[in-house]
C-alpha cells in the first residue's frame, strides 16, 4: 500500500489523505500526515539527532490476538487511538525518525492475519512517526513498552485483542461435533466402498485370479474363507493402549484436558546446540498429543496455544479454568548450563519450597517467561487478586497432580532416561490452578546434543506422545473425574 495514490475513501480521511497544494497549509495545522514511505535517498534529511534506531520489527498473528513488536536501541514513547469507518489503530511514536528499518513492518503483515489488513507508516512530525494499522475487525488494543531483557533491547508492543473474547468451551463442543461428523462420514465412505465391491460383478477370469491369490497368501484358512472380502482391522483408541479400561460408568461425561506448549512468540525458550528452539519442538509435541487424545470420542483437548505466539503464565492457567479442565499438562524441553545434563522430568506444584535445588532452579527459569515474552502489567486491573487466586492451590490439587505425574513419569521412563526417578515439586506459576491437577513435563534437556537430536526426530516425538497419552489414561482409570463437575454439552 505504501507509495500508491490514495483511494477515494482515503482522500476523505484526514489521517491518511495526501494533502493537495490548496490544502497543505490547513492540513499542516491539523497535524495531517503523509502515511507513505518517501524514497530512501530522502531518509537522511528526516533523521533527527538523538532519534532511536530500529533493531527489528516482528509480527505474531494468532486467533487469540496479534502482536506487533518494534525493537529499538533506545526507549520509545507512543500514543494511540482508534478510528472507525473503516476500523484503524493509529500509533504516534515519539523519539523516532522514519528509517528503512520500519519498512520491514510493511512486508510482515500476512494475508491470513485475523486482525490486520494492512499497515502504513509516515513521518508525522520531525521526531514523531505515525503508524496506521488497517483492521479487519474492531479490536481492544494494548500499547506498552518493555525494558531490555535477555537478548532483547527496548521493545514497543502493540497487542490487538478481539473486542469480544471467544468462548473456549463452545469451541471444544463444536470441535467434538465436527470430529463426530467427520468420523460418521468416514464410516459411510468405507461402507459405501465395501458395498460397491460386493455388488461389482466379477468376470470368471478375475474371480479365479482372486481365488488363487487368496489361497496362496492364506493357505492356513479353510476353503470357505478363500472368497472373503478384506476389511481394515478396527482401530483401538490410543488412550487404551497398555492402559486399564476406562469404564462407561466411571467416565460419564466429556473429559477436557488442557495441553500447554511452553513459551512461544517473543519467548523462544531454550535453544539447542544446533539451533532447535524449545518453543517449536514443544508445540509440535503438543499438537501430536492433542490429535492422539482427541481420537478418543470422550475426550477434548484445549491448547493454551496452537501457533507461535506468546501466552502469559497467568493466562495459561485462566484458559484451563475457563474450560473446567480435568487436567493441565505443560510441555517443556529446558537447557542447563552444561551440555552433560540429560533426562526427562515431571514436576508438580509445591507451596512449601522446592523438592531439590535443581527443581527450584527450573521453576525460577520457567517463571521468568513473562519477563522475556512481554506482559502488559498495566492491563492487570488487580494484580493482588490475581496472585491470591493463583496461591489458592489446595493440598488435594497437589495430591492429584502427584498421582498424575507418577503415571506419566512411569511411562516416559520406559522410553527415555529419567533425570530423577520421582515426581519433583517446585513453585511453578503455570501449575497454580487451584482446582485442576497440573503437571509440567520436561521432555529432555535440549542443551544436550543427543537429546536435542531425539527431540528433533518425529518418530521419537510420536513415542513420547504415546507415553504421555498412556500415562494420562492410567491416571483417569484410577481417578475418574468428579461427577460434581459434570458439563452439559
Secondary structure, DSSP 8 states (H G I E B T S, - for coil): -TTS---HHHHT-TTT----TTTHHHHHHHT----S---GGGHHHH--TT-B-EEEEEEE--SSEEEEEEEESS--EEEEEEETTTTEEEEEEETB---HHHHHHHHH--TT-SSEEEEEEEEEETTEEEEEEEESS-EEEEEEEE--BTTB-EEEEEEEEESS---HHHHHHHHHHHHHHHHHHHHHHHHHHHHHHHHS---HHHHHHHHHHHHHH-TTS-GGGTT----------GGGTTS----TTT--S-EEEEEEE--BTTB---B-TT--BHHHHHHHHHHHHHHHHHTSTTEEEEES-SSS----HHHHHHHHHHTT-SEEEEEE----SSTT---BEEEEE-SS--SSHHHHHHHHHHHTHHHHH---GGG-TTHHHHHHHHT---HHHHHHHHHHHHHHHHHHTTTS-BSSSS-EEE--GGG--TTSEEEEEE---TTSHHHHHHHH-HHHHHHHHHHHHHHHHHHHHHS---GGG----
